[in-house]
Amino acid sequence: MNRICIFLFCLIGFTVVNAQIHEIGVFVGGSNYIGDIGPTTYIAPNELAFGLLYKWNKSPRHSWRISYTQAKISSKDSDASSPGRTQRGYNFENNIKEVSLGLEFNFFDFNLHELTPKITPYIYSGLTYFAYDELFFINGETKVDYTNGALAIPMTIGIKSNILTHLILGVEVGARYTMTDNLDGSNPKNKNLAPLKFGDINSKDWYVFSGFTLTYTFGNKPCYCVNK
């Protein structure tokens, strides 16, 4: 009877712990913006971005992921290829602070209980909430109206590998399709500022984080029972 209880305890422990290997780490990279000011290149980091992330690996193929990232975004018309934007000569800066929650999917099995070297491409998506400043332009200069928040849809692709027993290094690019058109001051929400709108007011702004993740894995190894 005791052996059966021990076996069941080990089996439950293996099932639970094997499904709950954790990762905690950092993201370091760059940010860029795509909207009504400056160039429209999607991957062109020009400001520093950094953050923290946590993953709960539910299987070798998928994990829940939550992260906090902050960065400055900036752009200027003088860097654009469009003559209209170049002649206009606007520029802006804004600050992004986001929390993102979603699912990361590995294209290949990435079993953290195996010590052999592994590498896999992955994708991530979910839902992001971010804080930013509502801007507006007056006399060619940006002013801050108030701080606001909005939702965004993250679309991230990357590749990762276990470089040491407990360390995983990843490289990723993540675009955020936002639910606002005023990261750049082109479409202020304040009705009193409506005459100051410019650009395409029917399109939403994007911002992109590109960089490296380094995570530390932890969590007990599976329980192996031996009959004696």
TILUMVO-621410 format. One record per residue: chain; y, z, x of N, C-alpha, C in turn. Coordinates in Angstrom, 1 decimal, always signed. Layout:
> chaine; npy; npz; npx; capy; capz; capx; cpy; cpz; cpx
> A; Y; Z; X; Y; Z; X; Y; Z; X
...
# end
This chain:
> chaine; npy; npz; npx; capy; capz; capx; cpy; cpz; cpx
> A; -1.2; +0.0; +0.8; +0.0; +0.0; +0.0; +1.3; +0.0; +0.9
> A; +1.2; +0.8; +1.9; +2.4; +0.9; +2.8; +2.6; -0.5; +3.5
> A; +1.5; -1.1; +3.9; +1.7; -2.4; +4.5; +2.3; -3.5; +3.6
> A; +1.9; -3.4; +2.3; +2.4; -4.3; +1.3; +3.9; -4.1; +1.1
> A; +4.3; -2.8; +1.1; +5.7; -2.4; +0.9; +6.5; -2.9; +2.1
> A; +6.0; -2.7; +3.3; +6.7; -3.2; +4.5; +6.8; -4.7; +4.5
> A; +5.7; -5.4; +4.1; +5.8; -6.8; +4.1; +6.8; -7.3; +3.1
> A; +6.9; -6.7; +1.9; +7.9; -7.1; +0.9; +9.3; -6.8; +1.4
> A; +9.5; -5.7; +2.0; +10.8; -5.4; +2.5; +11.2; -6.4; +3.6
> A; +10.3; -6.8; +4.4; +10.6; -7.8; +5.5; +10.9; -9.1; +4.8
> A; +10.1; -9.5; +3.8; +10.3; -10.8; +3.1; +11.7; -10.8; +2.5
> A; +12.1; -9.8; +1.8; +13.4; -9.7; +1.1; +14.5; -9.8; +2.2
> A; +14.3; -9.0; +3.3; +15.3; -9.0; +4.3; +15.4; -10.4; +5.0
> A; +14.3; -11.1; +5.2; +14.4; -12.4; +5.7; +15.1; -13.3; +4.8
> A; +14.9; -13.3; +3.5; +15.5; -14.2; +2.5; +17.0; -13.9; +2.5
> A; +17.4; -12.7; +2.4; +18.8; -12.4; +2.3; +19.6; -12.6; +3.6
> A; +19.1; -12.1; +4.7; +19.8; -12.2; +5.9; +19.8; -13.6; +6.4
> A; +18.7; -14.3; +6.3; +18.6; -15.7; +6.7; +19.7; -16.6; +6.0
> A; +20.0; -16.2; +4.8; +21.0; -17.0; +4.0; +22.4; -16.5; +4.2
> A; +22.6; -15.5; +5.0; +23.9; -14.9; +5.1; +24.4; -14.7; +6.6
> A; +24.2; -15.8; +7.4; +24.7; -15.7; +8.7; +26.2; -16.1; +8.6
> A; +27.0; -15.3; +9.3; +28.5; -15.4; +9.2; +29.1; -16.0; +10.4
> A; +30.3; -16.5; +10.2; +31.1; -17.0; +11.3; +32.6; -16.5; +11.1
> A; +33.2; -16.1; +12.2; +34.6; -15.8; +12.1; +35.3; -16.4; +13.3
> A; +36.5; -17.0; +13.2; +37.1; -17.6; +14.3; +38.5; -18.1; +14.1
> A; +38.9; -19.0; +14.9; +40.3; -19.4; +14.9; +40.4; -21.0; +14.9
> A; +41.5; -21.4; +14.4; +41.9; -22.9; +14.4; +43.1; -23.0; +15.2
> A; +43.1; -24.0; +16.1; +44.3; -24.3; +16.9; +44.5; -25.8; +17.0
> A; +45.7; -26.2; +16.7; +45.9; -27.7; +16.7; +47.3; -28.1; +16.4
> A; +47.5; -29.2; +15.7; +48.8; -29.7; +15.4; +48.9; -30.1; +13.9
> A; +50.1; -30.3; +13.5; +50.4; -30.6; +12.1; +51.3; -31.9; +12.0
> A; +51.2; -32.6; +11.0; +52.1; -33.7; +10.7; +52.2; -33.9; +9.2
> A; +53.3; -34.6; +8.8; +53.6; -34.7; +7.3; +53.7; -36.2; +7.0
> A; +53.4; -36.6; +5.8; +53.5; -38.0; +5.3; +54.2; -37.9; +4.0
> A; +55.4; -38.6; +3.9; +56.2; -38.5; +2.6; +57.3; -39.5; +2.7
> A; +58.5; -39.1; +2.2; +59.7; -39.9; +2.1; +60.6; -40.0; +3.3
> A; +60.3; -39.2; +4.3; +61.1; -39.2; +5.5; +60.2; -39.5; +6.7
> A; +60.7; -40.3; +7.6; +60.0; -40.6; +8.9; +58.8; -41.5; +8.8
> A; +58.0; -41.6; +9.8; +56.8; -42.5; +9.8; +55.8; -42.1; +8.8
> A; +54.9; -43.0; +8.6; +53.8; -42.7; +7.6; +52.4; -42.8; +8.2
> A; +52.3; -42.5; +9.5; +51.1; -42.4; +10.2; +50.3; -41.1; +9.8
> A; +49.1; -41.3; +9.4; +48.4; -40.1; +8.8; +47.9; -39.1; +9.8
> A; +47.6; -39.5; +11.0; +47.1; -38.6; +12.1; +48.1; -38.7; +13.2
> A; +49.1; -37.9; +13.3; +50.1; -37.9; +14.3; +50.7; -36.5; +14.5
> A; +50.0; -35.6; +15.0; +50.5; -34.2; +15.1; +51.7; -34.1; +16.0
> A; +52.7; -33.4; +15.5; +53.9; -33.2; +16.3; +54.5; -31.8; +16.2
> A; +53.7; -30.9; +15.6; +54.1; -29.5; +15.6; +52.8; -28.7; +15.7
> A; +53.0; -27.4; +16.2; +51.8; -26.5; +16.4; +51.3; -26.0; +15.1
> A; +50.0; -25.9; +14.9; +49.3; -25.3; +13.8; +48.3; -24.3; +14.3
> A; +48.1; -23.2; +13.6; +47.1; -22.2; +14.0; +46.7; -21.4; +12.8
> A; +45.5; -20.8; +12.9; +45.0; -20.1; +11.8; +43.7; -19.3; +12.0
> A; +43.2; -18.7; +11.0; +41.9; -17.9; +11.1; +41.0; -18.5; +10.0
> A; +39.7; -18.4; +10.3; +38.7; -18.9; +9.3; +37.5; -18.0; +9.3
> A; +36.8; -18.0; +8.2; +35.6; -17.3; +8.0; +34.6; -18.2; +7.2
> A; +33.3; -18.2; +7.6; +32.3; -19.0; +7.0; +31.1; -18.2; +6.6
> A; +30.6; -18.4; +5.4; +29.4; -17.7; +5.0; +28.3; -18.8; +4.8
> A; +27.4; -18.9; +5.8; +26.4; -20.0; +5.8; +25.3; -19.7; +4.9
> A; +25.3; -20.4; +3.8; +24.3; -20.2; +2.7; +23.0; -20.9; +3.0
> A; +23.0; -22.0; +3.9; +21.9; -22.7; +4.3; +22.2; -23.5; +5.5
> A; +21.2; -24.1; +6.2; +21.6; -25.0; +7.4; +22.4; -26.2; +7.0
> A; +22.6; -26.5; +5.7; +23.4; -27.7; +5.3; +24.8; -27.3; +4.7
> A; +25.0; -26.1; +4.2; +26.3; -25.9; +3.6; +26.7; -24.4; +3.8
> A; +28.0; -24.2; +3.7; +28.6; -22.9; +3.8; +29.9; -22.8; +3.0
> A; +30.1; -21.6; +2.5; +31.4; -21.3; +1.9; +32.4; -21.0; +3.0
> A; +33.6; -21.4; +2.9; +34.6; -21.3; +3.9; +36.0; -20.9; +3.3
> A; +36.6; -19.9; +4.0; +37.9; -19.5; +3.6; +38.8; -19.4; +4.9
> A; +40.0; -19.9; +4.7; +40.9; -19.9; +5.9; +42.3; -19.7; +5.6
> A; +43.0; -19.2; +6.6; +44.5; -19.0; +6.5; +45.1; -19.8; +7.7
> A; +46.0; -20.7; +7.4; +46.6; -21.6; +8.4; +48.1; -21.6; +8.2
> A; +48.9; -21.6; +9.2; +50.3; -21.8; +9.1; +50.8; -22.7; +10.2
> A; +51.9; -23.4; +9.8; +52.4; -24.4; +10.8; +53.8; -24.8; +10.3
> A; +54.6; -25.4; +11.2; +55.8; -26.1; +10.9; +55.5; -27.5; +10.7
> A; +56.1; -28.2; +9.7; +56.0; -29.6; +9.6; +57.4; -30.2; +9.8
> A; +57.6; -31.3; +10.4; +58.9; -31.9; +10.6; +58.7; -33.4; +10.7
> A; +59.8; -34.1; +10.4; +59.8; -35.6; +10.6; +61.2; -36.1; +10.6
> A; +61.4; -37.3; +11.2; +62.7; -37.8; +11.2; +62.7; -39.4; +11.1
> A; +63.7; -39.9; +10.4; +63.7; -41.3; +10.1; +63.8; -42.1; +11.3
> A; +64.4; -41.6; +12.4; +64.5; -42.4; +13.6; +63.2; -42.8; +14.2
> A; +62.1; -42.1; +13.8; +60.8; -42.5; +14.3; +60.0; -43.4; +13.4
> A; +60.6; -43.8; +12.3; +60.0; -44.7; +11.3; +60.1; -46.1; +11.7
> A; +59.1; -46.9; +11.2; +59.2; -48.4; +11.5; +59.9; -49.1; +10.4
> A; +60.2; -48.5; +9.3; +61.0; -49.1; +8.2; +62.5; -49.1; +8.5
> A; +63.1; -50.3; +8.5; +64.5; -50.4; +8.8; +65.4; -49.5; +7.9
> A; +65.0; -49.4; +6.6; +65.7; -48.6; +5.6; +65.8; -47.2; +6.0
> A; +64.6; -46.7; +6.4; +64.6; -45.3; +6.8; +65.3; -45.0; +8.1
> A; +65.2; -46.0; +9.1; +65.9; -45.8; +10.3; +67.4; -45.8; +10.2
> A; +67.9; -46.6; +9.3; +69.3; -46.6; +9.0; +69.8; -45.4; +8.3
> A; +69.0; -44.8; +7.4; +69.3; -43.6; +6.7; +69.5; -42.4; +7.6
> A; +68.6; -42.2; +8.5; +68.7; -41.2; +9.6; +68.5; -39.8; +9.2
> A; +67.7; -39.5; +8.1; +67.4; -38.2; +7.7; +66.4; -37.5; +8.6
> A; +66.4; -36.2; +8.7; +65.3; -35.4; +9.3; +65.2; -34.1; +8.6
> A; +64.0; -33.4; +8.7; +63.9; -32.1; +8.1; +62.8; -31.3; +8.8
> A; +62.8; -30.0; +8.5; +61.7; -29.1; +9.0; +61.4; -28.2; +7.8
> A; +60.1; -27.9; +7.7; +59.7; -26.9; +6.7; +58.5; -26.1; +7.3
> A; +58.2; -25.0; +6.6; +57.1; -24.1; +7.1; +56.1; -24.0; +6.0
> A; +54.8; -24.1; +6.5; +53.7; -24.1; +5.6; +52.8; -22.9; +5.9
> A; +52.5; -22.1; +4.9; +51.5; -21.0; +5.0; +50.5; -21.2; +3.9
> A; +49.2; -21.5; +4.3; +48.2; -21.9; +3.3; +47.0; -21.0; +3.3
> A; +46.4; -20.8; +2.2; +45.1; -20.2; +2.1; +44.2; -21.2; +1.4
> A; +43.0; -21.5; +2.0; +42.1; -22.5; +1.5; +40.7; -21.9; +1.3
> A; +40.1; -22.3; +0.2; +38.7; -21.9; -0.1; +37.9; -23.1; -0.6
> A; +36.7; -23.2; +0.0; +35.9; -24.4; -0.5; +34.5; -24.4; +0.2
> A; +33.9; -25.6; +0.2; +32.5; -25.7; +0.6; +32.5; -26.7; +1.8
> A; +31.8; -26.3; +2.9; +31.6; -27.2; +4.0; +30.2; -27.7; +4.0
> A; +30.0; -29.0; +4.2; +28.7; -29.6; +4.1; +28.4; -30.2; +5.4
> A; +27.2; -29.9; +6.0; +26.8; -30.5; +7.3; +25.9; -31.7; +7.0
> A; +26.1; -32.8; +7.8; +25.3; -33.9; +7.6; +23.8; -33.7; +8.1
> A; +23.7; -32.9; +9.2; +22.4; -32.6; +9.7; +22.2; -31.1; +9.6
> A; +20.9; -30.6; +9.7; +20.6; -29.2; +9.6; +21.3; -28.5; +10.8
> A; +21.9; -27.4; +10.5; +22.6; -26.6; +11.5; +22.2; -25.1; +11.3
> A; +20.9; -24.9; +11.8; +20.3; -23.6; +11.6; +20.7; -22.6; +12.7
> A; +21.5; -21.6; +12.4; +22.0; -20.7; +13.4; +21.0; -19.7; +13.9
> A; +19.8; -19.7; +13.3; +18.7; -18.8; +13.8; +18.0; -19.5; +15.0
> A; +18.2; -20.8; +15.2; +17.6; -21.5; +16.3; +18.6; -21.5; +17.4
> A; +18.1; -21.2; +18.6; +18.9; -21.2; +19.8; +19.1; -22.5; +20.5
> A; +18.4; -23.5; +20.1; +18.5; -24.8; +20.7; +19.8; -25.4; +20.4
> A; +20.3; -26.3; +21.3; +21.6; -26.9; +21.1; +21.6; -27.8; +19.8
> A; +22.6; -27.8; +19.0; +22.7; -28.5; +17.8; +24.1; -29.1; +17.7
> A; +24.2; -30.3; +17.0; +25.5; -30.9; +16.8; +25.4; -31.6; +15.4
> A; +26.5; -31.6; +14.7; +26.5; -32.2; +13.4; +27.9; -32.6; +12.9
> A; +28.1; -33.7; +12.3; +29.3; -34.0; +11.6; +29.3; -33.2; +10.3
> A; +30.5; -32.9; +9.8; +30.6; -32.2; +8.6; +31.9; -32.6; +7.8
> A; +31.9; -32.3; +6.5; +33.0; -32.5; +5.7; +33.3; -31.2; +4.9
> A; +34.6; -31.0; +4.6; +35.0; -29.8; +3.8; +36.0; -30.2; +2.8
> A; +35.9; -29.6; +1.6; +36.9; -29.7; +0.6; +36.8; -28.5; -0.3
> A; +37.9; -28.3; -1.2; +37.9; -27.2; -2.0; +39.3; -27.2; -2.7
> A; +40.0; -26.0; -2.6; +41.3; -25.8; -3.2; +42.2; -25.0; -2.2
> A; +43.4; -25.5; -2.1; +44.4; -24.8; -1.2; +45.6; -24.4; -2.0
> A; +46.1; -23.2; -1.7; +47.4; -22.8; -2.2; +48.3; -22.5; -1.0
> A; +49.5; -23.1; -1.0; +50.4; -22.9; +0.1; +51.8; -22.6; -0.3
> A; +52.5; -21.9; +0.6; +53.9; -21.6; +0.4; +54.8; -22.5; +1.2
> A; +55.9; -22.9; +0.7; +56.8; -23.7; +1.5; +58.3; -23.5; +0.9
> A; +59.2; -24.0; +1.6; +60.6; -23.9; +1.2; +61.0; -25.2; +0.4
> A; +61.6; -24.9; -0.8; +62.2; -26.0; -1.6; +63.5; -26.4; -0.9
> A; +63.6; -27.7; -0.5; +64.7; -28.2; +0.3; +65.6; -29.1; -0.6
> A; +66.8; -29.4; -0.1; +67.6; -30.5; -0.7; +68.6; -30.9; +0.4
> A; +69.0; -32.2; +0.2; +69.9; -32.7; +1.2; +71.3; -32.8; +0.6
> A; +72.3; -32.4; +1.4; +73.7; -32.6; +1.0; +74.5; -32.9; +2.3
> A; +75.2; -34.0; +2.2; +76.0; -34.5; +3.4; +75.1; -34.8; +4.6
> A; +73.9; -35.2; +4.3; +72.9; -35.6; +5.3; +72.2; -34.4; +6.0
> A; +72.4; -33.2; +5.5; +71.8; -32.0; +6.1; +70.9; -31.3; +5.1
> A; +69.8; -30.7; +5.6; +68.9; -30.0; +4.7; +69.4; -28.6; +4.4
> A; +69.2; -28.1; +3.2; +69.5; -26.8; +2.8; +68.2; -26.2; +2.1
> A; +68.0; -24.9; +2.2; +66.9; -24.3; +1.5; +67.4; -23.7; +0.2
> A; +66.7; -24.1; -0.9; +67.1; -23.6; -2.3; +66.4; -22.3; -2.5
> A; +65.0; -22.3; -2.4; +64.2; -21.1; -2.6; +62.8; -21.4; -2.0
> A; +62.0; -20.3; -1.9; +60.6; -20.5; -1.5; +59.7; -20.7; -2.7
> A; +58.8; -21.6; -2.6; +57.9; -22.0; -3.7; +56.5; -22.0; -3.2
> A; +55.6; -22.2; -4.2; +54.2; -22.4; -3.9; +53.6; -23.5; -4.7
> A; +52.5; -24.1; -4.1; +51.9; -25.2; -4.8; +50.4; -25.3; -4.4
> A; +49.7; -26.1; -5.2; +48.3; -26.3; -4.9; +48.1; -27.6; -4.1
> A; +47.0; -27.7; -3.4; +46.7; -28.9; -2.6; +45.2; -29.1; -2.6
> A; +44.8; -30.3; -2.4; +43.3; -30.6; -2.2; +43.1; -31.0; -0.8
> A; +42.3; -30.1; -0.1; +42.0; -30.4; +1.3; +40.8; -31.4; +1.5
> A; +41.0; -32.3; +2.4; +39.9; -33.3; +2.7; +39.8; -33.4; +4.2
> A; +38.7; -32.7; +4.7; +38.5; -32.5; +6.1; +37.2; -33.1; +6.6
> A; +37.3; -33.7; +7.7; +36.1; -34.3; +8.4; +36.1; -33.8; +9.8
> A; +34.9; -33.4; +10.4; +34.9; -32.9; +11.7; +33.5; -33.0; +12.3
> A; +33.3; -32.5; +13.5; +32.1; -32.4; +14.2; +32.0; -31.1; +15.0
> A; +30.8; -30.5; +15.0; +30.7; -29.2; +15.6; +29.4; -29.1; +16.4
> A; +29.4; -28.1; +17.4; +28.2; -27.9; +18.2; +28.2; -26.4; +18.6
> A; +27.0; -25.8; +18.8; +26.9; -24.5; +19.3; +26.9; -24.6; +20.8
> A; +28.0; -24.1; +21.4; +28.2; -24.3; +22.9; +27.6; -23.1; +23.6
> A; +27.5; -21.9; +23.0; +26.8; -20.8; +23.5; +26.0; -20.1; +22.4
> A; +25.3; -19.0; +22.7; +24.4; -18.4; +21.7; +25.2; -18.0; +20.4
> A; +26.4; -17.5; +20.6; +27.2; -17.0; +19.4; +28.5; -17.8; +19.2
> A; +28.7; -18.9; +19.9; +30.0; -19.6; +19.8; +29.7; -21.0; +19.3
> A; +30.5; -21.4; +18.4; +30.5; -22.8; +17.8; +31.9; -23.4; +18.0
> A; +31.9; -24.6; +18.6; +33.1; -25.3; +18.8; +33.2; -26.5; +17.9
> A; +34.3; -26.7; +17.2; +34.4; -27.9; +16.3; +35.7; -28.6; +16.5
> A; +35.7; -29.9; +16.2; +36.9; -30.7; +16.2; +37.0; -31.3; +14.8
> A; +38.2; -31.2; +14.2; +38.4; -31.6; +12.8; +39.8; -32.1; +12.5
> A; +39.8; -33.0; +11.5; +41.1; -33.5; +11.0; +41.1; -33.2; +9.4
> A; +42.1; -32.5; +8.9; +42.1; -32.2; +7.5; +43.4; -32.6; +6.9
> A; +43.3; -33.5; +5.9; +44.5; -34.0; +5.2; +44.6; -33.1; +3.9
> A; +45.8; -32.8; +3.5; +46.1; -32.0; +2.3; +46.9; -32.9; +1.3
> A; +46.3; -33.2; +0.2; +47.1; -33.9; -0.8; +47.7; -32.9; -1.7
> A; +49.0; -32.8; -1.7; +49.7; -31.7; -2.3; +50.2; -32.0; -3.8
> A; +50.4; -31.0; -4.5; +50.9; -31.2; -5.9; +52.4; -31.1; -6.0
> A; +53.1; -31.4; -4.9; +54.6; -31.4; -4.9; +55.1; -32.6; -4.2
> A; +56.3; -33.0; -4.5; +57.0; -34.1; -3.8; +58.2; -33.7; -3.1
> A; +58.3; -32.4; -2.8; +59.5; -31.9; -2.2; +59.3; -31.1; -0.9
> A; +58.3; -31.4; -0.1; +58.2; -30.8; +1.2; +59.3; -31.2; +2.1
> A; +59.9; -32.4; +1.8; +61.0; -32.9; +2.7; +62.4; -32.9; +2.1
> A; +62.6; -32.3; +0.9; +63.9; -32.3; +0.3; +64.3; -33.5; -0.5
> A; +63.3; -34.4; -0.7; +63.7; -35.7; -1.4; +63.7; -35.5; -2.9
> A; +63.0; -34.5; -3.5; +62.9; -34.4; -4.9; +63.0; -32.9; -5.3
> A; +64.2; -32.3; -5.2; +64.4; -30.9; -5.5; +64.1; -30.7; -7.0
> A; +63.4; -29.5; -7.3; +63.1; -29.2; -8.7; +64.3; -28.6; -9.5
> A; +65.2; -28.1; -8.8; +66.4; -27.5; -9.4; +67.2; -28.7; -10.2
> A; +67.3; -28.5; -11.5; +68.0; -29.6; -12.3; +69.4; -29.8; -11.8
> A; +70.1; -28.8; -11.3; +71.4; -29.0; -10.8; +71.5; -29.9; -9.6
> A; +70.4; -30.1; -9.0; +70.3; -30.9; -7.7; +69.7; -32.3; -8.0
> A; +69.5; -32.6; -9.3; +68.9; -33.9; -9.6; +69.6; -35.1; -9.0
> A; +70.9; -35.2; -9.0; +71.6; -36.3; -8.4; +71.3; -36.6; -6.9
> A; +70.7; -35.5; -6.2; +70.5; -35.6; -4.8; +69.1; -36.2; -4.5
> A; +68.3; -36.5; -5.5; +67.0; -37.1; -5.3; +67.0; -38.4; -4.6
> A; +66.0; -38.7; -3.8; +65.9; -40.1; -3.2; +64.4; -40.3; -2.9
> A; +64.1; -41.6; -2.5; +62.7; -41.9; -2.2; +61.9; -42.2; -3.4
> A; +60.6; -42.2; -3.2; +59.7; -42.5; -4.3; +59.3; -41.2; -5.0
> A; +59.9; -40.9; -6.1; +59.8; -39.6; -6.8; +58.5; -39.6; -7.6
> A; +57.7; -40.7; -7.6; +56.4; -40.7; -8.3; +55.2; -40.5; -7.4
> A; +55.4; -40.3; -6.1; +54.3; -40.0; -5.2; +54.4; -38.6; -4.7
> A; +53.3; -38.0; -4.3; +53.2; -36.7; -3.8; +53.2; -36.7; -2.3
> A; +53.6; -35.6; -1.7; +53.6; -35.4; -0.2; +52.2; -35.0; +0.3
> A; +52.0; -35.3; +1.6; +50.8; -35.0; +2.3; +51.2; -34.2; +3.5
> A; +50.3; -33.3; +4.0; +50.4; -32.8; +5.4; +49.0; -32.7; +5.9
> A; +48.9; -32.8; +7.3; +47.6; -32.9; +8.0; +47.5; -31.9; +9.1
> A; +46.4; -31.3; +9.2; +46.1; -30.4; +10.3; +45.0; -31.0; +11.2
> A; +45.2; -31.2; +12.5; +44.2; -31.7; +13.4; +44.1; -30.8; +14.6
> A; +42.8; -30.5; +14.9; +42.7; -29.6; +16.0; +41.2; -29.1; +16.2
> A; +41.1; -27.9; +16.8; +39.8; -27.3; +17.2; +39.6; -26.0; +16.5
> A; +38.3; -25.8; +16.2; +37.9; -24.5; +15.7; +36.9; -23.9; +16.7
> A; +37.0; -22.6; +16.8; +36.1; -21.8; +17.7; +35.7; -20.6; +16.9
> A; +34.4; -20.5; +16.5; +33.9; -19.4; +15.7; +32.8; -18.6; +16.4
> A; +32.8; -17.4; +16.1; +31.7; -16.5; +16.6; +30.8; -16.2; +15.5
> A; +29.5; -16.3; +15.7; +28.5; -16.1; +14.7; +27.9; -14.7; +14.8
> A; +27.7; -14.1; +13.7; +27.1; -12.7; +13.7; +26.3; -12.5; +12.4
> A; +25.5; -11.5; +12.4; +24.5; -11.3; +11.3; +23.1; -11.0; +11.9
> A; +22.4; -10.1; +11.3; +21.1; -9.8; +11.8; +20.1; -11.0; +11.7
> A; +19.2; -11.0; +12.7; +18.2; -12.0; +12.7; +17.1; -11.7; +11.6
> A; +16.3; -12.7; +11.2; +15.3; -12.5; +10.2; +14.3; -11.4; +10.7
> A; +13.7; -10.7; +9.7; +12.7; -9.7; +10.0; +11.4; -10.3; +10.1
> A; +10.7; -10.1; +11.3; +9.3; -10.6; +11.4; +8.4; -9.4; +11.5
> A; +7.4; -9.4; +10.6; +6.5; -8.2; +10.5; +5.2; -8.6; +11.1
> A; +4.6; -7.6; +11.8; +3.3; -7.8; +12.4; +2.3; -6.7; +11.9
> A; +1.2; -7.1; +11.4; +0.2; -6.2; +10.9; -0.4; -5.5; +12.1
> A; -0.6; -4.2; +11.9; -1.2; -3.4; +12.9; -2.4; -2.6; +12.3
# end
